[in-house]
Amino acid sequence: MFTLQPAASDALADLLSRIARVARRHPPLADRLLERLSALAFEAGDTAAGADALYARFGLLEPRGRALELLPALEQAGALAAAGHFPIQAARVCEALGRIAYQQGEYQLATEQWSRALDLSEVNGHLQTGVAARIGLGQIHYAQADWARGLRQMRDAAEHLASHDDSYLAAKLALNIGVGSFETGDLPAAERHFSHGLAAARRGSHRVFEAEAHWHLARAALARQRMDWAVADCRLALDIAARQGYPWLEAAASRTWTEIALARGDNAAAVRSTRHGLQLAQRIQARAQARQAHLQLAELLQAQGDAAGALDHLWQHLALQSEIKRLSLPARTTLAAPPADEAGAPVTPEELLLQLSGQRQRLATLPPTEALAELKAASVRILGLASVVRWTLGPGGLTAADHPRYLDLLHRHGTPLALPDAALHPCHAELAGLAGAAEARIEVPLYDGAQLAGALWLVDARPTRAWTRQELLIASQLGLLFERT
């Protein structure tokens, strides 16, 4: 558990901090307290407090392999947060749902949830959830063996966290940067970050990250062929994980213990450790871990001459690998289905944007109303939108009298804002009467030189839409074209 910043109220923040101290010695009691606190808040109609208490409970149960128990409650809390216009709580719920999906190998769903959490956190200026979501998106790249890209995502998260004192996220981030460094061959940097993660975990009494740091240090020691260090750190990781009840971590450390046993020539111990890790992974429905354990067992049994047993585990490994791949496929193409040209060949959004950019000189010769209409029609086609609204500053558009908070938001950000859920806009009430305010959209600040001149709304047909990073980049380029019209 970590301190929620901000919690729904100061009183709730103080209560959650006290329960967090209870959790260090009596996790079951802390679980009951959080369950009761969340239920009472929801019963009283206090959605923000109920969602915060539920998220704190998720933080307690997730490392113990019990996150799936909270899935229905989290989904309901997300719906209530959206209906009640509580964007920070909605972002936290999305971050939690992303972690549940990730554990089960549902990487596409995890990406959508973490992207939504990131969008909500950026629009609402909520650093804590934004950093957690960035870490999650980096882990998606790691899961797909894109270590360099994942490492860049982690370093981006580190830049956002640099001015914030949060031992929980500092430990999690350092360990993940260490993983990326390890996998890209920079062993000294990996060990340095694993040690930083261990220090941050101890500073905040985050036992799960303390155990994870020892596991990663064991892997680094194995890479250096320092068997004594590897044994010591892996034993510490396994001991903490077993005593504290962290099945995912115990399963992960069991795989490393298998490697240690093999290096010692103890094949029987290697098989026992791998079977133990497989049972733990299956218990918490961690598909990726179970897949790795099946493959490891297949290799071990093959070496022992048990061809039938090896083949059985190999088939299970392949089945899980296929299932994870299926779950990782996007629900739709990266952007709206590419339209076709006159010859019937598909045209990608990027190609359409390039074509539109090449029309700048021609557009400049058209009357402003015609040029604007053409730009809007092209934008609708490129991003698969329902409409495009260009707001100017002044009467009939955005005014300081009617939209003070929104204009301040545009000034502060100065970059495109992705709104995955119209109901969770921080200026929801202020914008309620404007066309497109009830739908998901990307909002692009428009400038005249250095001065804010208005906003471009790229509006979807639905109240919710999971915008991609690619769509956000295209929206930024479209904004530049509208500024010149």
Secondary structure, 3 states (H helix, E strand, C coil): CCCCCCCCCHHHHHHHHHHHHHHHHCHHHHHHHHHHHHHHHHHCCCHHHHHHHHHHHHHHHHHHCCHHHHHHHHHHHHHHHHHCCCHHHHHHHHHHHHHHHHHCCCHHHHHHHHHHHHHHHHHCCCHHHHHHHHHHHHHHHHHCCCHHHHHHHHHHHHHHHCCCCCHHHHHHHHHHHHHHHHHCCCHHHHHHHHHHHHHHHHHCCCHHHHHHHHHHHHHHHHHCCCHHHHHHHHHHHHHHHHHHCCHHHHHHHHHHHHHHHHHCCCHHHHHHHHHHHHHHHHHCCCHHHHHHHHHHHHHHHHHCCCHHHHHHHHHHHHHHHHHHHHHHCCCCCCCCCCCECCCCCECCHHHHHHHHHCCHHHHHHCCHHHHHHHHHHHHHHHHCCCEEEEEEECCCCECCCCCHHHHHHHHHHCCCEEECEHHHCCCHHHHCCCCCCCCCEEEEEEEECCEEEEEEEEECCCCECCCCHHHHHHHHHHHHHHHCC
